[in-house]
Amino acid sequence: MLSEEKQLQFAALRRRVIAQAFGNLNPRQLEGVLTTEGPLLLLAGAGSGKTTVLIHRLGYLMDCRGIPPERILTVTYTVAATRDMRARV
């Protein structure tokens, strides 16, 4: 078990890493990326960054949380978003 001081240091480091990796996201988008327990539904208007959130979330789930890609289901409803996701992942 980590000491309280080490836990605080870890939390501060985690905040810095997240800020650096996801600094271009607004708070609601960041919430969508970091929500990892259970399913997540993203509802937002055109041009609001839904595909960006999905791409960042996929990377976070695989790279930071160690979830294998075959255990992740991502669904989008437009051909444009599908093409964009395929090109960016």
Phi and psi in degrees as GROMACS dihedral restraints (atoms count N, CA, C in turn):
[ dihedral_restraints ]
;  ai    aj    ak    al  type     phi  dphi    fc
    3     4     5     6     1   -79.1    20    10
    4     5     6     7     1   146.0    20    10
    6     7     8     9     1   -67.6    20    10
    7     8     9    10     1   164.6    20    10
    9    10    11    12     1   -61.1    20    10
   10    11    12    13     1   -38.7    20    10
   12    13    14    15     1   -63.1    20    10
   13    14    15    16     1   -44.3    20    10
   15    16    17    18     1   -65.7    20    10
   16    17    18    19     1   -37.4    20    10
   18    19    20    21     1   -62.7    20    10
   19    20    21    22     1   -41.9    20    10
   21    22    23    24     1   -65.4    20    10
   22    23    24    25     1   -41.1    20    10
   24    25    26    27     1   -63.5    20    10
   25    26    27    28     1   -43.1    20    10
   27    28    29    30     1   -61.9    20    10
   28    29    30    31     1   -44.7    20    10
   30    31    32    33     1   -61.8    20    10
   31    32    33    34     1   -41.8    20    10
   33    34    35    36     1   -65.7    20    10
   34    35    36    37     1   -42.1    20    10
   36    37    38    39     1   -64.3    20    10
   37    38    39    40     1   -42.6    20    10
   39    40    41    42     1   -60.6    20    10
   40    41    42    43     1   -42.8    20    10
   42    43    44    45     1   -61.6    20    10
   43    44    45    46     1   -41.0    20    10
   45    46    47    48     1   -66.0    20    10
   46    47    48    49     1   -43.5    20    10
   48    49    50    51     1   -64.3    20    10
   49    50    51    52     1   -44.4    20    10
   51    52    53    54     1   -63.6    20    10
   52    53    54    55     1   -42.7    20    10
   54    55    56    57     1   -62.1    20    10
   55    56    57    58     1   -39.1    20    10
   57    58    59    60     1   -70.6    20    10
   58    59    60    61     1   -45.6    20    10
   60    61    62    63     1   -71.6    20    10
   61    62    63    64     1   -35.3    20    10
   63    64    65    66     1  -121.4    20    10
   64    65    66    67     1    27.3    20    10
   66    67    68    69     1   -63.1    20    10
   67    68    69    70     1   -19.7    20    10
   69    70    71    72     1   -85.3    20    10
   70    71    72    73     1    -2.6    20    10
   72    73    74    75     1   -96.3    20    10
   73    74    75    76     1   146.8    20    10
   75    76    77    78     1   -80.8    20    10
   76    77    78    79     1   170.3    20    10
   78    79    80    81     1   -56.9    20    10
   79    80    81    82     1   -39.3    20    10
   81    82    83    84     1   -69.4    20    10
   82    83    84    85     1   -38.4    20    10
   84    85    86    87     1   -65.1    20    10
   85    86    87    88     1   -43.3    20    10
   87    88    89    90     1   -60.8    20    10
   88    89    90    91     1   -39.2    20    10
   90    91    92    93     1   -59.3    20    10
   91    92    93    94     1   -41.5    20    10
   93    94    95    96     1   -64.5    20    10
   94    95    96    97     1   -37.2    20    10
   96    97    98    99     1   -69.0    20    10
   97    98    99   100     1   -43.2    20    10
   99   100   101   102     1   -87.5    20    10
  100   101   102   103     1    -7.5    20    10
  102   103   104   105     1   -76.9    20    10
  103   104   105   106     1   112.2    20    10
  105   106   107   108     1  -121.1    20    10
  106   107   108   109     1    -7.4    20    10
  108   109   110   111     1   -94.5    20    10
  109   110   111   112     1   115.5    20    10
  111   112   113   114     1    80.5    20    10
  112   113   114   115     1  -177.7    20    10
  114   115   116   117     1   -72.7    20    10
  115   116   117   118     1   161.0    20    10
  117   118   119   120     1  -136.5    20    10
  118   119   120   121     1   131.5    20    10
  120   121   122   123     1  -111.9    20    10
  121   122   123   124     1   122.7    20    10
  123   124   125   126     1  -102.7    20    10
  124   125   126   127     1   115.7    20    10
  126   127   128   129     1  -121.1    20    10
  127   128   129   130     1   120.5    20    10
  129   130   131   132     1  -163.0    20    10
  130   131   132   133     1   165.7    20    10
  132   133   134   135     1   -74.7    20    10
  133   134   135   136     1   172.5    20    10
  135   136   137   138     1   -60.8    20    10
  136   137   138   139     1   138.1    20    10
  138   139   140   141     1    75.4    20    10
  139   140   141   142     1    14.2    20    10
  141   142   143   144     1   -91.3    20    10
  142   143   144   145     1    -6.2    20    10
  144   145   146   147     1   101.0    20    10
  145   146   147   148     1    21.2    20    10
  147   148   149   150     1   -61.1    20    10
  148   149   150   151     1   -46.4    20    10
  150   151   152   153     1   -64.7    20    10
  151   152   153   154     1   -39.1    20    10
  153   154   155   156     1   -59.9    20    10
  154   155   156   157     1   -43.7    20    10
  156   157   158   159     1   -63.2    20    10
  157   158   159   160     1   -44.7    20    10
  159   160   161   162     1   -60.0    20    10
  160   161   162   163     1   -44.6    20    10
  162   163   164   165     1   -63.4    20    10
  163   164   165   166     1   -46.9    20    10
  165   166   167   168     1   -63.6    20    10
  166   167   168   169     1   -39.7    20    10
  168   169   170   171     1   -65.0    20    10
  169   170   171   172     1   -42.6    20    10
  171   172   173   174     1   -58.6    20    10
  172   173   174   175     1   -45.9    20    10
  174   175   176   177     1   -62.2    20    10
  175   176   177   178     1   -42.7    20    10
  177   178   179   180     1   -63.7    20    10
  178   179   180   181     1   -44.8    20    10
  180   181   182   183     1   -61.8    20    10
  181   182   183   184     1   -42.8    20    10
  183   184   185   186     1   -78.7    20    10
  184   185   186   187     1   -48.6    20    10
  186   187   188   189     1   -82.3    20    10
  187   188   189   190     1   -38.1    20    10
  189   190   191   192     1   -97.4    20    10
  190   191   192   193     1   -32.8    20    10
  192   193   194   195     1  -100.8    20    10
  193   194   195   196     1    -7.9    20    10
  195   196   197   198     1    70.7    20    10
  196   197   198   199     1    24.6    20    10
  198   199   200   201     1   -85.5    20    10
  199   200   201   202     1   126.3    20    10
  201   202   203   204     1   -64.3    20    10
  202   203   204   205     1   142.6    20    10
  204   205   206   207     1   -56.4    20    10
  205   206   207   208     1   -33.1    20    10
  207   208   209   210     1   -71.2    20    10
  208   209   210   211     1    -6.7    20    10
  210   211   212   213     1   -99.8    20    10
  211   212   213   214     1     6.1    20    10
  213   214   215   216     1  -116.3    20    10
  214   215   216   217     1   129.5    20    10
  216   217   218   219     1  -111.7    20    10
  217   218   219   220     1   124.8    20    10
  219   220   221   222     1  -123.5    20    10
  220   221   222   223     1   128.8    20    10
  222   223   224   225     1  -124.6    20    10
  223   224   225   226     1   135.0    20    10
  225   226   227   228     1  -132.3    20    10
  226   227   228   229     1   160.5    20    10
  228   229   230   231     1  -110.1    20    10
  229   230   231   232     1     4.1    20    10
  231   232   233   234     1  -126.3    20    10
  232   233   234   235     1   148.6    20    10
  234   235   236   237     1   -64.1    20    10
  235   236   237   238     1   -40.2    20    10
  237   238   239   240     1   -60.0    20    10
  238   239   240   241     1   -44.7    20    10
  240   241   242   243     1   -66.6    20    10
  241   242   243   244     1   -36.9    20    10
  243   244   245   246     1   -62.6    20    10
  244   245   246   247     1   -46.3    20    10
  246   247   248   249     1   -63.8    20    10
  247   248   249   250     1   -42.3    20    10
  249   250   251   252     1   -62.9    20    10
  250   251   252   253     1   -44.7    20    10
  252   253   254   255     1   -63.8    20    10
  253   254   255   256     1   -43.3    20    10
  255   256   257   258     1   -60.9    20    10
  256   257   258   259     1   -40.2    20    10
  258   259   260   261     1   -72.2    20    10
  259   260   261   262     1   -32.4    20    10
  261   262   263   264     1   -90.4    20    10
  262   263   264   265     1   -20.0    20    10
